[in-house]
Amino acid sequence: MRDRIVDELGDLPRSRFLVYLMGPYEAFDVERALADADPESVPESMDFGTLVGSDYDLDRDEATLDLLLDVRDRLRTTAGVNAFLAIDVDIPLSELDAASQSIAFARASNAVVYIVPAAGDNLGVGIEVGSVLEALFDEETAADHRERVVFAHESGVRSAMIAAVRDRWDARIYSYDDREELCRQVRLFVRDLVRKERTGDLSRLE
């Protein structure tokens, strides 16, 4: 899986240092929504809420995705690491379902970063966090994996999910007030892992 991810993401100064970014966003597929919709129910002026349900907030979803993409791009340019989102790696769901993809991406990565803004819909990422952490921390290398995981939430976000991350898995948790602070914290976290791999404090992933 590591080779497959690296091949798709391209060359960087630290191409084989993979940083998997996760957050509460949906990859909205317009063509699939249109294909599944009743043609008579689609108005001339497209209303995405009609297609995907009243609970879908396109503006909120786009803002969350924009945040994750910004963190990804800054890590790639300032730290030279291969940061990526699940949507950056083209693996068909027919080959591997979404939950299994998340676990596989996390296992293949040198760092796993969960980002939860206050405006996000945290239910989905909470389920994903649980499944990935259960898979990572239920292995012989759990101590090594624990060093590689950070959970960053916007200040003011309070949930049982955050408590579970801290109490059940003892994972590292950061809070941030704005985008600049988030990017700085994640960048320092990643650079610390790069240093630990270089000095042998953490095993190198090949």
Residue frames relative to the residue before (quaternion, step in Angstrom):
aa qw qx qy qz dx dy dz
M 1.0000 0.0000 0.0000 0.0000 0.00 0.00 0.00
R 0.6180 0.5525 -0.3578 0.4299 3.61 0.99 -0.79
D 0.6690 0.4998 -0.3068 0.4566 3.58 0.86 -0.93
R 0.6453 0.5298 -0.3239 0.4450 3.56 0.98 -0.82
I 0.6555 0.5047 -0.3075 0.4701 3.58 0.97 -0.87
V 0.6626 0.5089 -0.3063 0.4562 3.58 0.86 -0.98
D 0.6475 0.5304 -0.3219 0.4426 3.59 0.91 -0.87
E 0.7015 0.4663 -0.2735 0.4643 3.58 0.99 -0.79
L 0.7058 0.4867 -0.2733 0.4363 3.59 1.02 -0.75
G 0.4700 -0.7003 0.4347 0.3160 3.60 1.10 -0.52
D 0.6611 -0.5496 0.3762 0.3455 3.52 -1.41 0.11
L 0.0573 0.7459 -0.6604 0.0647 3.51 -1.13 0.91
P 0.6970 -0.4516 0.3134 0.4605 3.62 -1.16 0.22
R 0.7753 0.1462 -0.0912 0.6077 3.60 1.09 -0.72
S 0.0578 -0.8661 0.4963 0.0166 3.56 0.72 1.14
R 0.7419 0.4244 -0.2335 0.4635 3.60 0.99 -0.77
F 0.5550 0.5243 -0.4253 0.4861 3.57 1.26 0.26
L 0.1048 -0.8397 0.5327 -0.0076 3.56 -0.17 1.37
V 0.0856 -0.7740 0.6269 0.0237 3.55 -0.96 0.97
Y 0.1707 -0.8021 0.5687 0.0639 3.57 -0.44 1.24
L 0.1489 -0.7991 0.5812 0.0386 3.57 -0.64 1.21
M 0.0403 -0.7978 0.6014 -0.0122 3.55 -0.90 0.98
G 0.1460 0.7850 -0.5935 0.1008 3.55 -1.18 0.59
P 0.6204 -0.5852 0.3833 0.3545 3.59 -1.27 0.28
Y 0.3809 0.6814 -0.5459 0.3045 3.56 0.17 1.27
E 0.2862 -0.7264 0.5942 0.1933 3.54 -1.29 0.34
A 0.3522 -0.6931 0.5814 0.2397 3.56 -1.02 0.79
F 0.1697 -0.8357 0.5171 0.0743 3.57 0.04 1.31
D 0.1795 -0.7976 0.5736 0.0500 3.55 -0.66 1.16
V 0.3025 -0.7902 0.5061 0.1670 3.59 -0.18 1.30
E 0.6700 0.5138 -0.3133 0.4347 3.59 0.84 -0.95
R 0.6583 0.4955 -0.3200 0.4677 3.60 0.97 -0.81
A 0.6352 0.5261 -0.3350 0.4556 3.59 0.99 -0.80
L 0.6659 0.4926 -0.3017 0.4721 3.56 0.96 -0.83
A 0.6466 0.5272 -0.3217 0.4478 3.57 0.99 -0.81
D 0.7188 0.4446 -0.2462 0.4743 3.57 1.05 -0.78
A 0.6198 0.5790 -0.3425 0.4042 3.58 1.20 -0.41
D 0.5243 -0.5810 0.5173 0.3464 3.53 -1.29 0.50
P 0.4793 -0.7028 0.4318 0.2999 3.65 -0.54 1.10
E 0.6678 0.5121 -0.3135 0.4400 3.59 1.00 -0.75
S 0.6740 0.4995 -0.2998 0.4543 3.56 1.20 -0.42
V 0.6009 0.5558 -0.3665 0.4423 3.61 1.26 -0.14
P 0.2998 -0.7777 0.5236 0.1767 3.61 -0.45 1.14
E 0.6510 -0.5067 0.3789 0.4194 3.55 -1.26 0.37
S 0.7098 0.3132 -0.2140 0.5936 3.56 1.09 -0.74
M 0.3709 -0.7891 0.4471 0.1994 3.56 -0.24 1.33
D 0.0951 -0.7611 0.6402 0.0426 3.56 -0.92 0.96
F 0.3211 -0.7849 0.4954 0.1883 3.58 -0.22 1.27
G 0.6012 0.5768 -0.3637 0.4167 3.58 1.06 -0.67
T 0.6143 0.5498 -0.3454 0.4484 3.57 1.09 -0.70
L 0.7019 0.4909 -0.2667 0.4418 3.55 0.98 -0.87
V 0.8164 0.2828 -0.1254 0.4876 3.56 0.86 -0.92
G 0.6477 -0.5326 0.3233 0.4386 3.57 1.23 0.06
S 0.6078 -0.6086 0.3827 0.3371 3.54 -1.15 0.65
D 0.6199 0.5600 -0.3512 0.4228 3.61 1.18 -0.40
Y 0.5904 0.5845 -0.3706 0.4152 3.59 1.24 -0.31
D 0.1035 -0.7857 0.6095 0.0240 3.58 -0.78 1.05
L 0.2931 -0.8037 0.4923 0.1605 3.57 -0.09 1.32
D 0.6527 0.5184 -0.3246 0.4471 3.60 0.91 -0.88
R 0.6629 0.4975 -0.3046 0.4694 3.57 0.92 -0.90
D 0.6527 0.5224 -0.3080 0.4541 3.56 0.95 -0.89
E 0.6710 0.4911 -0.2977 0.4690 3.58 0.91 -0.89
A 0.6362 0.5273 -0.3314 0.4553 3.60 1.02 -0.75
T 0.6569 0.4985 -0.3109 0.4726 3.58 0.99 -0.82
L 0.6577 0.4988 -0.3098 0.4719 3.58 0.92 -0.87
D 0.6276 0.5352 -0.3338 0.4564 3.58 1.01 -0.79
L 0.6305 0.5308 -0.3261 0.4629 3.59 1.02 -0.79
L 0.6823 0.4875 -0.2863 0.4634 3.58 0.86 -0.96
L 0.6511 0.5112 -0.3153 0.4640 3.58 0.97 -0.81
D 0.6368 0.5244 -0.3279 0.4603 3.58 1.05 -0.75
V 0.6431 0.5014 -0.3185 0.4833 3.59 0.95 -0.85
R 0.6335 0.5388 -0.3231 0.4516 3.58 0.95 -0.89
D 0.7111 0.4688 -0.2716 0.4481 3.56 0.76 -1.06
R 0.6496 0.5075 -0.3300 0.4599 3.60 0.98 -0.73
L 0.6349 0.5135 -0.3391 0.4672 3.60 0.98 -0.71
R 0.6561 0.5155 -0.3117 0.4546 3.57 0.99 -0.81
T 0.7397 0.4168 -0.2339 0.4737 3.60 0.97 -0.82
T 0.7576 0.3919 -0.2237 0.4717 3.63 0.91 -0.82
A 0.7738 0.3022 -0.1741 0.5287 3.60 1.05 -0.67
G 0.3949 -0.7590 0.4461 0.2627 3.59 1.24 -0.24
V 0.5034 0.6456 -0.4249 0.3864 3.57 1.24 0.40
N 0.5026 -0.6523 0.4821 0.2991 3.55 -1.23 0.48
A 0.0081 -0.7963 0.6021 -0.0569 3.55 0.19 1.32
F 0.0544 0.8153 -0.5715 0.0752 3.58 -1.00 0.81
L 0.3260 -0.6741 0.6228 0.2269 3.51 -1.40 0.38
A 0.6738 -0.4892 0.3512 0.4280 3.57 -1.21 0.32
I 0.6598 0.5255 -0.3146 0.4354 3.60 1.03 -0.74
D 0.5911 0.5843 -0.3667 0.4181 3.61 1.24 -0.22
V 0.7125 0.3899 -0.2309 0.5357 3.58 1.24 -0.39
D 0.2934 -0.8038 0.4999 0.1339 3.55 -0.50 1.22
I 0.2206 0.7365 -0.6041 0.2097 3.53 -0.07 1.39
P 0.3914 -0.7422 0.4872 0.2421 3.62 -0.46 1.12
L 0.5340 -0.6255 0.4621 0.3316 3.57 -1.07 0.73
S 0.5816 0.5724 -0.3764 0.4386 3.58 1.18 -0.44
E 0.6646 0.4741 -0.2912 0.4987 3.57 1.22 -0.47
L 0.7878 -0.0604 0.0935 0.6058 3.58 0.98 -0.91
D 0.4039 -0.7309 0.4903 0.2496 3.60 -0.63 1.09
A 0.7130 -0.5000 0.2900 0.3969 3.56 -1.25 0.50
A 0.6645 0.5053 -0.3121 0.4537 3.60 0.89 -0.88
S 0.6692 0.4903 -0.2938 0.4748 3.57 0.96 -0.88
Q 0.6008 0.5517 -0.3551 0.4567 3.57 1.11 -0.66
S 0.6529 0.5248 -0.3181 0.4440 3.59 0.89 -0.93
I 0.6610 0.4947 -0.3052 0.4746 3.57 0.94 -0.87
A 0.6653 0.5036 -0.3038 0.4599 3.59 0.93 -0.89
F 0.6474 0.5097 -0.3195 0.4680 3.60 0.97 -0.82
A 0.6586 0.5128 -0.3098 0.4553 3.59 0.95 -0.89
R 0.6652 0.5047 -0.3028 0.4595 3.59 0.92 -0.89
A 0.6981 0.4790 -0.2679 0.4598 3.58 1.07 -0.72
S 0.6712 0.5548 -0.2823 0.4025 3.58 1.21 -0.43
N 0.5050 -0.6363 0.5015 0.2978 3.51 -1.26 0.58
A 0.7858 0.0648 -0.0285 0.6145 3.57 1.21 -0.53
V 0.1326 -0.7627 0.6291 0.0711 3.54 -1.15 0.74
V 0.0505 -0.8152 0.5763 -0.0295 3.57 -0.66 1.15
Y 0.1529 -0.7608 0.6268 0.0701 3.57 -0.80 1.10
I 0.0617 -0.7956 0.6026 0.0099 3.58 -0.81 1.01
V 0.0013 -0.8110 0.5830 -0.0490 3.57 -0.68 1.12
P 0.1724 -0.7885 0.5840 0.0865 3.60 -0.32 1.22
A 0.6524 -0.5401 0.3611 0.3902 3.56 -1.20 0.50
A 0.6968 0.4874 -0.2745 0.4490 3.59 1.06 -0.70
G 0.5508 0.6555 -0.3897 0.3393 3.59 1.21 -0.22
D 0.4517 -0.6196 0.5610 0.3121 3.52 -1.35 0.36
N 0.2050 -0.8686 0.4432 0.0841 3.55 -0.03 1.34
L 0.4650 0.6955 -0.4536 0.3071 3.60 1.19 -0.19
G 0.6912 0.4896 -0.2891 0.4459 3.57 0.80 -0.99
V 0.6920 0.4571 -0.2934 0.4756 3.57 0.85 -0.92
G 0.5906 0.5700 -0.3729 0.4327 3.60 1.12 -0.53
I 0.6450 0.5008 -0.3057 0.4896 3.55 1.00 -0.84
E 0.6702 0.5021 -0.2945 0.4603 3.56 0.96 -0.92
V 0.6128 0.5457 -0.3385 0.4604 3.57 1.02 -0.83
G 0.6781 0.5126 -0.2951 0.4362 3.57 0.85 -1.00
S 0.6920 0.4806 -0.2953 0.4505 3.57 0.83 -0.93
V 0.6701 0.4920 -0.3071 0.4633 3.59 0.96 -0.81
L 0.6875 0.4785 -0.3003 0.4563 3.59 0.84 -0.91
E 0.6075 0.5373 -0.3594 0.4616 3.59 1.02 -0.68
A 0.6777 0.4906 -0.2936 0.4624 3.57 0.95 -0.88
L 0.6986 0.4815 -0.2798 0.4491 3.59 0.90 -0.91
F 0.7768 0.3876 -0.1919 0.4577 3.56 0.82 -0.99
D 0.6184 0.5075 -0.3568 0.4824 3.57 1.27 0.15
E 0.5662 0.5745 -0.3823 0.4509 3.55 1.14 0.68
E 0.6715 -0.4922 0.3640 0.4175 3.56 -1.28 0.26
T 0.7130 0.4328 -0.2445 0.4946 3.58 1.16 -0.60
A 0.2181 0.8291 -0.4957 0.1388 3.60 1.21 0.45
A 0.6464 0.5311 -0.3309 0.4365 3.60 0.93 -0.85
D 0.6517 0.5033 -0.3060 0.4779 3.56 1.02 -0.82
H 0.6509 0.5105 -0.3151 0.4651 3.59 0.96 -0.86
R 0.6258 0.5633 -0.3498 0.4107 3.60 0.94 -0.83
E 0.6263 0.5404 -0.3272 0.4568 3.58 1.09 -0.71
R 0.7285 0.4785 -0.2242 0.4359 3.55 1.11 -0.74
V 0.6708 0.4951 -0.2903 0.4698 3.61 1.24 -0.10
V 0.0372 0.7716 -0.6349 0.0141 3.55 -1.01 0.84
F 0.2109 -0.7555 0.6133 0.0929 3.53 -1.13 0.82
A 0.0438 -0.8202 0.5699 -0.0238 3.61 -0.45 1.22
H 0.0126 0.8070 -0.5891 0.0383 3.57 -0.66 1.11
E 0.5505 -0.6089 0.4590 0.3399 3.52 -1.13 0.69
S 0.5814 -0.5916 0.4267 0.3603 3.55 -1.04 0.79
G 0.7316 0.3834 -0.3033 0.4751 3.55 -0.92 0.92
V 0.5784 0.5604 -0.3823 0.4531 3.58 1.22 -0.35
R 0.0378 0.7816 -0.6189 0.0682 3.57 -0.72 1.10
S 0.2266 0.7803 -0.5574 0.1705 3.58 -0.73 0.98
A 0.6255 -0.5245 0.4213 0.3952 3.53 -1.31 0.35
M 0.5675 0.6043 -0.3781 0.4121 3.57 1.16 -0.59
I 0.6672 0.4922 -0.3073 0.4671 3.59 0.89 -0.90
A 0.6410 0.5213 -0.3233 0.4614 3.57 0.99 -0.83
A 0.6593 0.5067 -0.3116 0.4599 3.59 0.99 -0.82
V 0.6182 0.5401 -0.3451 0.4551 3.58 1.00 -0.78
R 0.7003 0.4612 -0.2662 0.4754 3.56 0.97 -0.86
D 0.7704 0.4052 -0.2066 0.4467 3.58 0.75 -1.06
R 0.7318 0.4333 -0.2503 0.4627 3.59 0.87 -0.92
W 0.8211 0.2481 -0.1011 0.5041 3.57 0.87 -0.97
D 0.3074 -0.7770 0.4991 0.2294 3.59 1.25 -0.18
A 0.2869 0.7634 -0.5211 0.2519 3.56 0.99 0.85
R 0.5813 -0.5896 0.4377 0.3505 3.55 -1.22 0.52
I 0.0885 -0.7996 0.5939 0.0108 3.57 -0.95 0.93
Y 0.0683 -0.7648 0.6399 0.0323 3.54 -1.01 0.94
S 0.1820 -0.7227 0.6432 0.1758 3.53 -1.28 0.40
Y 0.1034 -0.7962 0.5942 0.0490 3.56 -1.12 0.59
D 0.4068 -0.7272 0.5085 0.2172 3.55 -1.18 0.67
D 0.8068 0.0064 0.0172 0.5906 3.58 1.09 -0.63
R 0.7389 -0.4416 0.2872 0.4201 3.54 -1.32 0.19
E 0.6460 0.5303 -0.3324 0.4371 3.58 0.94 -0.83
E 0.6612 0.4935 -0.3095 0.4728 3.58 0.96 -0.85
L 0.6202 0.5398 -0.3387 0.4575 3.58 1.01 -0.79
C 0.6863 0.4825 -0.2939 0.4581 3.59 0.78 -0.99
R 0.6448 0.5191 -0.3290 0.4545 3.58 0.98 -0.78
Q 0.6714 0.5016 -0.3051 0.4523 3.60 0.88 -0.93
V 0.6734 0.4868 -0.3006 0.4682 3.58 0.90 -0.91
R 0.6375 0.5275 -0.3293 0.4548 3.59 0.98 -0.81
L 0.6703 0.4869 -0.3024 0.4714 3.61 0.93 -0.85
F 0.6132 0.5469 -0.3358 0.4606 3.57 1.07 -0.76
V 0.6823 0.4827 -0.2826 0.4708 3.57 0.89 -0.97
R 0.6592 0.5074 -0.3154 0.4567 3.59 0.90 -0.85
D 0.6198 0.5324 -0.3457 0.4614 3.59 1.07 -0.67
L 0.6514 0.4994 -0.3148 0.4766 3.59 1.01 -0.77
V 0.6070 0.5386 -0.3510 0.4672 3.60 1.02 -0.74
R 0.6658 0.5030 -0.2978 0.4637 3.57 0.92 -0.91
K 0.6688 0.5054 -0.3075 0.4503 3.60 0.91 -0.89
E 0.6374 0.5004 -0.3347 0.4809 3.59 1.04 -0.66
R 0.6518 0.5251 -0.3167 0.4462 3.57 0.99 -0.82
T 0.7414 0.4072 -0.2254 0.4834 3.61 0.98 -0.83
G 0.5500 -0.6388 0.3865 0.3742 3.59 1.27 -0.15
D 0.4432 0.6874 -0.4631 0.3416 3.60 1.25 0.13
L 0.7430 0.1636 -0.1327 0.6353 3.55 1.30 -0.39
S 0.5276 -0.6296 0.4605 0.3364 3.55 -1.10 0.65
R 0.4456 -0.6675 0.5272 0.2790 3.54 -1.14 0.64
L 0.2918 -0.7275 0.5904 0.1924 3.54 -1.04 0.79
E 0.1492 -0.8106 0.5639 0.0525 3.56 -0.79 1.06
